[in-house]
Amino acid sequence: MEYDFAVIGSGFGGSVSALRLAEKGYKVVVLEQGNRVTPLDMEEASKSVFKLFWMPWLGLRGFFTQQFYKHLNIVGGVGVGGGSIVYAAVLLRPKDEFYSDPSWSGLGIDWKKELGPHYDTASRMLGVTTNPSLDIMDEYLKKTAKKMGALTTFGPVNNGIYFGTPEVTRDDPFFDGMGPSRDGCHLCGECLTGCRHGSKNTLDKNYLYLAEKLGATVLSNRRVVNIIPAENGMYDLKLKDPARRFSRCPGIRAKKVVIAAGVLGTLELLFRCKNVTRTLPGISEELGKVVRTNSEAIVGALSPDTDLDMSHGTTISSDFYPDRHTHITQNRFPRGYNFMKWYAGPLVNDDKPFRRSIRSLGKILINPLTVARHWFARNWNKRVVILTVMQNLDNRISFTHGRSMLSLFLYRRLKSKRYPGKEAPTNLPVANEAARVLAEVVGGTPINVIMESLMNQSTTAHILGGCHMGSSSENGVIDTSHEVFNCPGLYVIDGAAVSANVGVNPSLTITAIAERAMSLIPPGNKESGNRSKMKIKNARAARS
């Protein structure tokens, strides 16, 4: 169980790392805490939250996560392929403000120029294509953009989906026959509960698939609980199966380690190694201080037409920009997301959190039927339009590590903390205006996430940062090559390394940043590298 590189996590950062390291001739293992998710798992998850949610302590072993903290709620994915299993397959490049953000623009690198070719590579690998199918929901979003004076910015999004022809299987259309065969998109709107048809370009169909063909080992149901430096310069990784409390997993030894466990998983592991097990005490005190919510807000509107069906299409198919800092997409929810209707509350626009809470509570008490119409709506997922609103402004939140009320003070966990002067917003006036206009367009009522309006909590699927780049451990957690300060051979290559708000769905950016990080790793064993090249050559020859 000894490897050149151990990669913790199989999301966008981990999968890129696995493939590129395998191509360079390294012996690689990928450690994923979740399961290998099958089409049957996805079909069941589209119908039942008990098959969708990952809560192993409750016996739920799905692939969708939702974690609650004092100041924010975070949704994500777990399983072989990480967040790509449940992401909406939206692959967009950020605007210039991302590259010039002061948080990382002073590190001596022209980030736009530096990342340009890696965005190109990431786009090719993830199969970026413009969505060819717009439907009723997109027409509603278009009318909303027009009413907000932003019609010229409206259009179809770029997706990582093989659209093809439904029910028709085609040999790999992306990698000269080296990838898996693919079925055309059914436009079923179930991207968020996994694509059971195999049309979405999840990581197990590109980066991870190719990495395994080159010899990388992928071990599911393995959570890393400690990283211990060994005397010979290697690292010992202690593992457990998160779904089996009392089972033991053999440890792993690796010369170098890539942490790509997602922002929450990466921070949890590094805090644990720094402050609990104290195996990595040299990690910077900046750990967790600069975390980004992508300045996100979730709003929407419910149509009163009980027979309306807006579910035809991909989860996200169109978008627009109401101003230079704000990006808005629509979302189709599958049936498995019906639990989200319980989060719906009245729309209240107020920058004063306490006053907003009182006004929201007042609206609920004075007119409870308005809320009840959402909570008990028939065909809710087919009638609702949910808007994801993101901004590239320099807003932040922080994470610390310790005992909290949410854990009943029984164990240490991540704890959210406001960042003075640059607090991540819980009330976005532009988002509220978009919801109000959308409600006019559909003839229904606007929706606000009740945790935002009542409890002053942000909701995001795009948490970023926590291990921001710096010139030293005094102002950053990692250097510009992604190596952790004071921990040679330990790298952070996932959303935790993104040092500024992207302002759009960040999957393509995380992939491009990971591609750049891997380009800085020198080739490994020459003989192994030649074997990797020979495998690629033989596969192409067999295809021909």
C-alpha positions as CSV (number, residue, x, y, z in Angstrom):
1,M,0.0,0.0,0.0
2,E,2.8,2.4,-0.9
3,Y,2.4,5.0,-3.6
4,D,4.2,7.9,-5.2
5,F,1.1,10.1,-4.8
6,A,-2.1,9.7,-2.7
7,V,-4.9,11.8,-3.8
8,I,-7.6,12.5,-1.2
9,G,-10.9,13.1,-2.9
10,S,-12.2,12.3,-6.4
11,G,-13.9,15.6,-7.4
12,F,-12.6,18.0,-10.0
13,G,-9.3,18.7,-8.3
14,G,-8.6,15.1,-7.4
15,S,-9.6,13.6,-10.7
16,V,-7.5,16.0,-12.7
17,S,-4.5,15.2,-10.4
18,A,-5.0,11.4,-10.7
19,L,-5.0,11.5,-14.5
20,R,-2.1,13.9,-15.0
21,L,0.1,12.1,-12.3
22,A,-0.6,8.7,-13.9
23,E,0.3,10.1,-17.3
24,K,3.6,11.3,-15.8
25,G,4.5,7.8,-14.7
26,Y,3.6,8.0,-11.0
27,K,2.0,5.3,-9.0
28,V,-1.3,6.9,-7.8
29,V,-4.1,6.0,-5.4
30,V,-7.3,8.0,-5.1
31,L,-9.1,7.8,-1.8
32,E,-12.9,8.6,-1.9
33,Q,-15.1,8.5,1.2
34,G,-18.3,7.8,-0.8
35,N,-19.5,4.9,-3.0
36,R,-19.3,4.2,-6.6
37,V,-22.6,5.5,-7.8
38,T,-24.5,3.4,-10.3
39,P,-27.4,4.4,-12.7
40,L,-29.7,2.4,-10.4
41,D,-28.6,4.5,-7.4
42,M,-29.4,7.6,-9.4
43,E,-32.8,6.4,-10.5
44,E,-33.7,5.6,-6.9
45,A,-32.3,8.9,-5.7
46,S,-34.5,10.8,-8.2
47,K,-37.5,9.4,-6.3
48,S,-36.5,9.2,-2.6
49,V,-34.4,11.5,-0.4
50,F,-33.5,8.4,1.6
51,K,-31.6,7.2,-1.4
52,L,-30.3,10.6,-2.3
53,F,-28.7,11.8,1.0
54,W,-25.3,10.9,2.3
55,M,-25.7,10.6,6.1
56,P,-23.8,7.4,7.0
57,W,-24.3,8.0,10.7
58,L,-28.0,7.6,10.0
59,G,-27.6,4.7,7.6
60,L,-28.1,6.8,4.5
61,R,-25.5,6.1,1.9
62,G,-26.5,8.3,-1.1
63,F,-24.4,10.9,-2.7
64,F,-25.9,14.3,-1.9
65,T,-24.8,16.3,1.2
66,Q,-26.2,19.2,3.0
67,Q,-24.3,20.7,6.0
68,F,-25.5,23.4,8.3
69,Y,-23.4,26.0,10.1
70,K,-24.3,29.0,12.1
71,H,-23.9,31.4,9.2
72,L,-24.5,29.3,6.1
73,N,-25.8,26.1,4.6
74,I,-23.8,24.2,2.1
75,V,-24.9,21.5,-0.4
76,G,-22.5,19.2,-2.3
77,G,-21.8,15.7,-3.6
78,V,-19.9,12.7,-2.3
79,G,-18.9,9.5,-4.2
80,V,-16.5,8.5,-6.9
81,G,-16.6,11.6,-9.1
82,G,-17.2,13.9,-6.2
83,G,-19.4,17.0,-6.8
84,S,-19.7,16.2,-10.5
85,I,-22.3,13.5,-9.7
86,V,-24.8,16.2,-8.6
87,Y,-23.6,19.3,-10.3
88,A,-25.6,21.0,-13.0
89,A,-22.9,20.5,-15.6
90,V,-22.5,24.3,-16.1
91,L,-19.0,25.2,-17.3
92,L,-18.4,28.9,-17.5
93,R,-15.3,31.1,-17.5
94,P,-15.3,34.0,-15.0
95,K,-15.0,37.7,-15.9
96,D,-11.8,39.7,-15.6
97,E,-12.5,40.8,-12.0
98,F,-11.8,37.2,-10.8
99,Y,-8.2,37.3,-12.1
100,S,-7.5,40.8,-10.8
101,D,-8.9,40.3,-7.3
102,P,-6.5,41.7,-4.8
103,S,-6.5,38.5,-2.8
104,W,-4.2,36.8,-5.3
105,S,-3.3,39.3,-8.0
106,G,-0.2,40.5,-6.1
107,L,1.6,37.1,-6.3
108,G,3.5,38.0,-9.4
109,I,1.4,36.0,-11.8
110,D,-0.9,37.2,-14.6
111,W,-3.7,34.7,-13.8
112,K,-5.8,35.3,-16.9
113,K,-2.8,34.6,-19.1
114,E,-1.5,31.8,-17.0
115,L,-4.8,30.0,-16.7
116,G,-6.0,30.6,-20.3
117,P,-4.5,27.4,-21.9
118,H,-5.6,25.3,-18.9
119,Y,-9.2,26.5,-19.3
120,D,-8.9,25.3,-22.9
121,T,-7.7,21.9,-21.8
122,A,-10.4,21.7,-19.1
123,S,-13.1,22.6,-21.6
124,R,-12.0,19.9,-24.0
125,M,-11.7,17.2,-21.2
126,L,-15.2,18.1,-19.8
127,G,-16.8,18.3,-23.2
128,V,-18.0,21.9,-23.1
129,T,-20.8,22.6,-25.6
130,T,-23.5,25.2,-25.8
131,N,-26.9,24.0,-24.6
132,P,-29.0,23.4,-27.8
133,S,-32.4,23.1,-26.1
134,L,-34.3,26.0,-24.5
135,D,-37.8,25.5,-23.2
136,I,-40.6,27.1,-21.2
137,M,-38.5,27.9,-18.2
138,D,-35.9,29.5,-20.3
139,E,-38.5,31.7,-22.0
140,Y,-39.6,32.9,-18.5
141,L,-35.9,33.7,-17.7
142,K,-35.6,35.6,-21.0
143,K,-38.6,37.7,-20.2
144,T,-37.2,38.4,-16.7
145,A,-33.9,39.5,-18.2
146,K,-35.8,41.8,-20.6
147,K,-37.7,43.4,-17.8
148,M,-34.5,44.0,-15.9
149,G,-32.9,45.6,-18.9
150,A,-30.4,42.8,-19.5
151,L,-31.9,41.0,-22.6
152,T,-28.6,41.4,-24.5
153,T,-26.8,39.2,-21.9
154,F,-29.4,36.4,-22.0
155,G,-28.5,33.1,-23.7
156,P,-27.9,29.4,-23.4
157,V,-25.2,28.2,-21.1
158,N,-22.2,26.0,-21.8
159,N,-22.7,22.5,-20.5
160,G,-20.6,19.5,-20.0
161,I,-23.2,17.1,-21.5
162,Y,-23.2,14.7,-24.4
163,F,-26.5,15.8,-26.0
164,G,-26.5,13.3,-28.9
165,T,-29.7,11.4,-29.5
166,P,-31.8,10.0,-26.6
167,E,-31.9,6.1,-26.4
168,V,-29.0,6.0,-28.9
169,T,-25.6,4.7,-27.6
170,R,-22.5,5.9,-29.4
171,D,-18.9,4.9,-29.0
172,D,-16.9,7.5,-27.0
173,P,-17.3,10.8,-28.8
174,F,-14.6,12.7,-26.8
175,F,-11.3,10.8,-26.5
176,D,-10.7,9.0,-29.7
177,G,-12.4,5.9,-28.4
178,M,-10.5,5.7,-25.2
179,G,-13.5,6.8,-23.1
180,P,-16.7,5.0,-22.4
181,S,-19.6,4.8,-24.8
182,R,-22.3,7.4,-24.3
183,D,-26.1,7.8,-24.5
184,G,-27.7,11.1,-25.7
185,C,-29.3,13.5,-23.2
186,H,-33.0,12.8,-22.4
187,L,-33.5,16.5,-21.2
188,C,-35.2,15.0,-18.1
189,G,-34.0,17.7,-15.7
190,E,-32.5,15.2,-13.3
191,C,-28.9,16.4,-13.4
192,L,-28.9,17.2,-9.7
193,T,-29.8,13.7,-8.6
194,G,-27.3,12.1,-11.0
195,C,-27.5,11.4,-14.7
196,R,-28.8,7.8,-14.9
197,H,-28.7,7.9,-18.7
198,G,-24.9,8.6,-18.7
199,S,-25.2,11.8,-20.7
200,K,-23.7,14.2,-18.2
201,N,-19.9,14.4,-18.4
202,T,-19.2,13.4,-14.9
203,L,-15.6,12.8,-13.8
204,D,-16.0,9.0,-13.9
205,K,-16.4,9.3,-17.7
206,N,-13.3,11.4,-18.4
207,Y,-10.5,12.2,-16.0
208,L,-11.1,9.3,-13.5
209,Y,-12.0,6.8,-16.3
210,L,-8.8,7.6,-18.2
211,A,-6.7,7.6,-14.9
212,E,-7.8,4.1,-14.0
213,K,-7.0,2.9,-17.6
214,L,-3.5,4.2,-17.0
215,G,-3.1,2.2,-13.7
216,A,-4.4,4.7,-11.0
217,T,-6.1,2.9,-8.1
218,V,-9.4,4.3,-6.9
219,L,-10.5,3.1,-3.5
220,S,-14.1,4.0,-2.4
221,N,-15.4,4.1,1.2
222,R,-12.1,5.5,2.5
223,R,-12.0,8.6,4.6
224,V,-8.6,9.9,5.6
225,V,-8.6,10.9,9.3
226,N,-5.0,11.7,9.8
227,I,-1.8,12.5,7.8
228,I,1.4,11.6,9.6
229,P,4.9,12.6,8.3
230,A,7.2,9.6,8.3
231,E,11.0,9.8,9.0
232,N,11.9,8.9,5.5
233,G,10.1,12.0,4.1
234,M,6.9,10.1,3.2
235,Y,3.4,10.4,4.6
236,D,1.4,7.8,6.4
237,L,-2.4,8.1,5.9
238,K,-4.8,6.7,8.5
239,L,-8.2,5.6,7.0
240,K,-11.6,4.6,8.1
241,D,-14.8,3.5,6.4
242,P,-17.3,6.3,7.2
243,A,-20.3,3.9,6.9
244,R,-18.9,1.3,9.2
245,R,-17.9,2.9,12.5
246,F,-16.0,-0.1,14.0
247,S,-14.3,-1.4,10.8
248,R,-10.6,-0.8,10.1
249,C,-9.0,0.1,6.8
250,P,-5.4,-0.6,6.0
251,G,-3.3,2.6,6.0
252,I,-1.6,4.1,3.0
253,R,1.9,5.4,2.6
254,A,2.8,7.9,0.0
255,K,5.8,10.1,-1.0
256,K,3.5,13.0,-1.7
257,V,-0.2,13.8,-1.0
258,V,-2.8,15.8,-2.9
259,I,-5.7,16.9,-0.7
260,A,-8.8,17.5,-2.9
261,A,-11.6,16.6,-0.5
262,G,-13.7,19.6,-1.3
263,V,-13.6,22.8,0.8
264,L,-15.2,21.3,3.9
265,G,-13.4,18.0,3.7
266,T,-10.1,19.6,3.1
267,L,-10.5,22.1,5.9
268,E,-11.7,19.5,8.3
269,L,-8.7,17.2,7.6
270,L,-6.1,20.0,7.8
271,F,-7.6,21.5,11.0
272,R,-7.6,18.0,12.6
273,C,-4.0,17.4,11.6
274,K,-3.0,20.9,12.9
275,N,-4.9,21.1,16.2
276,V,-6.2,17.7,17.2
277,T,-3.7,15.0,16.2
278,R,-0.9,17.7,15.9
279,T,0.8,15.7,13.2
280,L,1.1,18.8,11.0
281,P,1.5,21.7,13.5
282,G,3.3,23.9,10.9
283,I,0.2,24.6,8.8
284,S,-0.4,28.3,8.6
285,E,-2.6,30.1,11.0
286,E,-4.4,31.5,8.0
287,L,-6.2,28.2,7.5
288,G,-9.9,28.8,7.1
289,K,-9.7,32.5,7.4
290,V,-10.7,33.4,3.9
291,V,-13.6,31.3,2.6
292,R,-15.9,32.3,-0.2
293,T,-19.6,31.7,-0.7
294,N,-19.4,33.0,-4.3
295,S,-21.6,35.7,-2.8
296,E,-24.6,33.5,-3.6
297,A,-28.3,33.8,-3.0
298,I,-31.1,31.4,-3.9
299,V,-34.5,32.8,-4.9
300,G,-37.3,31.9,-7.2
301,A,-41.0,31.9,-8.1
302,L,-43.9,29.4,-8.1
303,S,-46.4,29.3,-10.9
304,P,-50.1,29.0,-9.9
305,D,-50.8,26.7,-12.9
306,T,-51.0,23.3,-11.3
307,D,-50.8,21.6,-14.8
308,L,-47.7,23.5,-15.9
309,D,-44.6,21.3,-16.5
310,M,-41.3,23.1,-16.8
311,S,-39.1,20.1,-16.1
312,H,-38.1,19.4,-19.8
313,G,-34.5,20.4,-20.3
314,T,-31.2,20.2,-18.4
315,T,-31.1,21.5,-14.9
316,I,-29.5,24.8,-16.0
317,S,-29.8,25.8,-19.6
318,S,-29.8,29.6,-19.7
319,D,-28.5,32.6,-17.9
320,F,-28.1,36.4,-17.9
321,Y,-26.1,39.2,-16.2
322,P,-28.3,42.0,-14.7
323,D,-25.1,44.0,-13.9
324,R,-21.3,43.5,-14.3
325,H,-20.9,41.8,-11.0
326,T,-24.0,39.5,-11.0
327,H,-24.7,36.2,-12.8
328,I,-28.2,34.5,-12.7
329,T,-29.2,31.1,-13.9
330,Q,-32.5,29.2,-13.7
331,N,-32.7,25.7,-12.2
332,R,-35.0,22.8,-12.9
333,F,-35.5,20.6,-9.8
334,P,-36.1,16.8,-10.2
335,R,-38.7,15.0,-8.2
336,G,-36.1,13.9,-5.6
337,Y,-35.6,17.6,-4.7
338,N,-39.2,18.1,-3.5
339,F,-37.8,18.4,0.0
340,M,-36.6,21.9,-1.0
341,K,-40.1,23.2,-1.0
342,W,-40.0,23.2,2.8
343,Y,-37.3,25.8,2.6
344,A,-39.5,28.3,0.7
345,G,-40.5,31.5,2.5
346,P,-41.9,34.9,1.6
347,L,-39.6,37.3,-0.2
348,V,-38.4,40.2,2.0
349,N,-35.7,42.7,0.8
350,D,-34.0,44.2,3.8
351,D,-30.2,44.7,4.5
352,K,-30.8,44.7,8.3
353,P,-30.8,41.0,9.3
354,F,-32.9,41.4,12.5
355,R,-35.5,43.6,10.8
356,R,-35.6,41.3,7.9
357,S,-36.3,38.3,10.2
358,I,-39.1,40.2,12.0
359,R,-40.7,41.2,8.7
360,S,-40.4,37.7,7.3
361,L,-42.0,36.2,10.4
362,G,-44.7,38.8,10.3
363,K,-45.6,37.9,6.7
364,I,-45.8,34.2,7.6
365,L,-48.0,34.9,10.6
366,I,-50.3,37.4,8.9
367,N,-50.7,35.3,5.7
368,P,-49.8,31.7,6.5
369,L,-51.7,30.5,3.4
370,T,-49.0,32.0,1.1
371,V,-46.3,29.8,2.7
372,A,-48.7,26.8,2.8
373,R,-49.3,27.0,-1.0
374,H,-45.6,26.4,-1.5
375,W,-45.2,23.7,1.2
376,F,-48.2,21.7,0.0
377,A,-48.1,22.5,-3.7
378,R,-49.0,19.7,-6.1
379,N,-46.3,19.1,-8.8
380,W,-44.1,21.7,-7.0
381,N,-40.9,20.7,-8.8
382,K,-42.6,21.1,-12.2
383,R,-44.0,24.5,-11.4
384,V,-41.1,26.2,-9.6
385,V,-38.3,28.3,-11.1
386,I,-35.3,28.5,-8.8
387,L,-32.7,31.2,-9.5
388,T,-29.1,30.9,-8.5
389,V,-27.6,34.3,-8.1
390,M,-23.8,34.7,-7.8
391,Q,-21.4,37.7,-7.6
392,N,-17.7,38.2,-8.0
393,L,-17.4,40.8,-5.2
394,D,-14.8,40.4,-2.5
395,N,-17.1,39.0,0.2
396,R,-15.9,36.4,2.7
397,I,-16.6,34.2,5.7
398,S,-14.3,32.2,7.9
399,F,-14.1,28.8,9.4
400,T,-12.5,27.7,12.7
401,H,-12.5,24.3,14.3
402,G,-13.8,23.3,17.7
403,R,-16.8,22.1,19.7
404,S,-20.1,23.7,19.0
405,M,-23.8,23.6,19.9
406,L,-24.5,21.9,16.5
407,S,-22.4,18.9,17.6
408,L,-23.8,19.1,21.2
409,F,-20.2,19.9,22.2
410,L,-19.4,16.2,21.8
411,Y,-16.7,16.5,19.2
412,R,-14.8,19.1,17.2
413,R,-16.1,20.2,13.8
414,L,-15.9,23.2,11.5
415,K,-17.5,26.4,12.8
416,S,-18.5,29.4,10.6
417,K,-17.6,32.9,11.6
418,R,-18.4,36.3,10.1
419,Y,-15.5,38.1,8.4
420,P,-15.5,41.7,9.8
421,G,-15.9,44.3,7.1
422,K,-16.4,41.9,4.2
423,E,-19.2,39.7,5.4
424,A,-20.7,37.3,2.8
425,P,-24.2,38.6,2.1
426,T,-27.4,36.9,3.1
427,N,-29.6,39.5,1.3
428,L,-28.9,40.4,-2.3
429,P,-31.2,43.2,-3.5
430,V,-30.5,42.3,-7.2
431,A,-31.5,38.7,-6.4
432,N,-34.7,39.8,-4.7
433,E,-35.6,42.0,-7.6
434,A,-35.0,39.1,-10.0
435,A,-37.4,37.0,-8.0
436,R,-40.0,39.7,-7.9
437,V,-39.8,40.2,-11.7
438,L,-39.8,36.5,-12.4
439,A,-43.0,36.1,-10.2
440,E,-44.6,38.8,-12.4
441,V,-43.6,36.9,-15.5
442,V,-45.0,33.5,-14.4
443,G,-48.0,35.1,-12.6
444,G,-47.1,33.6,-9.3
445,T,-45.4,34.3,-6.0
446,P,-41.7,35.0,-5.3
447,I,-39.7,32.7,-3.1
448,N,-36.9,33.3,-0.6
449,V,-34.9,30.6,1.2
450,I,-36.4,30.8,4.6
451,M,-33.0,30.2,6.3
452,E,-31.7,33.4,4.6
453,S,-34.7,35.6,5.5
454,L,-35.4,34.3,9.0
455,M,-32.0,33.1,10.3
456,N,-29.5,35.3,8.3
457,Q,-27.9,32.2,6.8
458,S,-26.4,32.1,3.3
459,T,-27.1,29.1,1.1
460,T,-24.5,27.9,-1.4
461,A,-23.5,25.0,-3.6
462,H,-20.3,26.8,-4.5
463,I,-18.2,27.1,-1.4
464,L,-14.6,28.1,-2.2
465,G,-11.3,29.0,-0.4
466,G,-10.1,28.4,3.0
467,C,-6.6,27.5,1.8
468,H,-5.8,30.7,-0.1
469,M,-2.5,31.3,-1.8
470,G,0.1,33.6,-0.3
471,S,3.8,34.6,-0.5
472,S,4.5,32.9,2.9
473,S,2.7,31.2,5.7
474,E,2.1,34.6,7.2
475,N,-0.4,35.6,4.5
476,G,-1.4,32.3,2.9
477,V,-1.9,28.6,3.4
478,I,-0.4,27.4,0.1
479,D,2.1,28.8,-2.3
480,T,1.4,29.4,-6.0
481,S,2.3,25.8,-6.8
482,H,-0.4,24.7,-4.4
483,E,2.1,23.2,-1.9
484,V,1.2,23.7,1.8
485,F,3.6,26.0,3.6
486,N,5.9,24.1,6.0
487,C,4.6,20.7,4.7
488,P,6.9,19.6,1.8
489,G,5.1,17.3,-0.7
490,L,1.6,18.1,0.6
491,Y,-0.7,19.9,-1.9
492,V,-4.2,21.4,-1.8
493,I,-5.8,21.2,-5.3
494,D,-9.5,21.7,-5.2
495,G,-12.0,24.5,-4.5
496,A,-10.3,25.3,-1.2
497,A,-7.3,26.7,-3.2
498,V,-9.5,29.1,-5.2
499,S,-8.6,32.5,-3.7
500,A,-11.3,34.8,-5.1
501,N,-15.0,34.7,-5.8
502,V,-15.5,33.3,-9.3
503,G,-19.0,34.8,-9.7
504,V,-20.2,31.9,-11.9
505,N,-20.5,28.1,-11.4
506,P,-16.8,27.3,-10.4
507,S,-16.4,23.7,-11.7
508,L,-14.5,24.7,-14.9
509,T,-12.3,27.1,-12.9
510,I,-11.4,24.4,-10.3
511,T,-10.5,22.0,-13.2
512,A,-8.3,24.6,-14.9
513,I,-6.5,25.5,-11.7
514,A,-5.9,21.8,-11.1
515,E,-4.6,21.4,-14.6
516,R,-2.1,24.3,-14.0
517,A,-1.0,22.8,-10.7
518,M,-0.3,19.4,-12.3
519,S,1.6,21.1,-15.1
520,L,4.1,22.2,-12.5
521,I,4.8,18.6,-11.2
522,P,7.9,17.2,-12.9
523,P,7.7,13.8,-14.7
524,G,8.0,10.7,-12.6
525,N,9.6,7.4,-13.3
526,K,10.6,7.4,-17.0
527,E,9.9,3.7,-17.5
528,S,6.4,4.1,-15.9
529,G,5.8,7.1,-18.0
530,N,6.7,5.2,-21.2
531,R,4.3,2.5,-20.1
532,S,1.5,5.1,-19.7
533,K,2.2,6.4,-23.2
534,M,2.2,2.9,-24.6
535,K,-1.2,2.2,-23.1
536,I,-2.6,5.3,-24.7
537,K,-1.0,4.4,-28.1
538,N,-2.3,0.8,-27.9
539,A,-5.8,2.0,-27.0
540,R,-5.9,4.4,-30.0
541,A,-4.6,1.6,-32.2
542,A,-7.3,-0.7,-31.0
543,R,-9.9,1.9,-31.7
544,S,-8.6,2.4,-35.2
